Amino acid sequence: MQTATFDALRSAAGAALLAQATAAHGREDEFALGTRLRRDHEPDLVAAALTQARLRARAADKFDPADAERMFFTVDGYEQATRVAVARHRASRLAATLGAGAAVADLCCGIGGDLVELARAGLTVTGVEADELTAAVAAANVAALEVDARVVHGDATTVDRAAYAAVVCDPARRGGRGRVFDPDAYRPPWSFVLSLLAETACVKVAPGLPHERIPAGVEAEWVSERGEVKEAALWSGGLARDGVERRATLLPSGATLTDRDDPGPSVRPLGGYLYEPDGAVIRAGLVTAAAALVGGGLLDPSIAYVTADAAVGTPFARGYRVVDTLPYDVKALRRYVRAQDIGVLTVKKRGVGVEPERLRAAVRPRGERAATFVVTRIAGAATVIVADPL
């Protein structure tokens, strides 16, 4: 979509067209809908309206539905936008540290998801976006959601940061072939990220960022929402907290675990209970901190499973009661499945080269009962732990 087409979509006629497309989306065949709308409107404008209708429907899963139905999107902007719960968590943390009304620059602001939540948290925010269309979309979202924020079309690397109490930056992590995992391929480049982190900043990074790339004195926070890791953020200067280096935060509860809670590794034999740490805990390297919370230890020093002798509730790990242990032998597992009348089988694995779908097919579950197989290493041997979720 060109910027001129987007401008036309925001005109009175374009808004009426978008309302038609949104109302009919999902109820009418899209090809037929497009054909009907093109009788009275330019093809490019119809295509833009249909794209917006499609993205608004998808966005209800990422943003508050009441916001999604009023927002504007680009395909890339939607894909890269922060989920609303994560954006609110970050905005709340910034506002609590900086105070109401503090000036913040949102560099590489994209379509404005973080920008909106920063403004709603009471911060004075200026968004900066290098792509002309994306900047126009961000400005439209600020207007549509009636928040007090400013959007500037410009190069984030040239912004005078002295005017701001802190900066937030979300460098692009997508290229022509999809997601970019190498921080040196970020745009703006990693060298710019490091310059921000030498000041007071919060920078979004990929959850898989190697720990050794995190500068000294910077707090790295991994965030999961309902058990799924969403992102990592690096906090520097006055935004870093209490000398923490690594933090795992779970949403929507806000429960948090840090390296200061970590007593260090402890490896022990399998007990009566098994715990699978949340993905944010694993990414943050805090599995042993989670183990301490349940009075347990690791099954293997290099595998993120925890075992303990008691059932202990914790938001940082999912618990299972150990029912049985079996050697990893497909024929023996098939006999076990048949003998136990298992028909619904969940297979989890860690530290072994097993494909869950292939193993499930190989053991042929046909019965009436449900079971969970956890395939991992114990004392160097591939082992299947039969477990029931707590």
Buried (B, 14 or more C-beta within 10 A) or exposed (E): BEBEBBEBBBEEEBEEBBEBBBEBBEEEEBEEBBEBBEEEBBEBBBBBBBBBBBBBBBBEEBBBEEBBBBBBBBEBBBBBBBBBBBBBBBBBBBBEBBEEEBBBBBBBBBBBBBBBBBBBBBBBBBBBBBBEBBBBBBBBBBBBBEBEBBBBBEEBBEBEBEEBBBBBBBBBBEEEEEEBEBBEBBBBBBEBBBBBBEBBBBBBBBBEBEEEBBEEEBBBBBBBBEEEBBBBBBBBBEBBBEEBBBBBBBBEEEBBBBBEBBEEEEBBEBBEBBBBBBBBBBBBBBBBBBBBBBEBBBBBEEBBBBBBEEEBEBBBBBBBEBEEEBEBEEEEBBEBBBEBEBBEBEBBBBBBEBEBEEBBEEBBBEBEEEBBBBBBBBEEEBBBBBBEEE
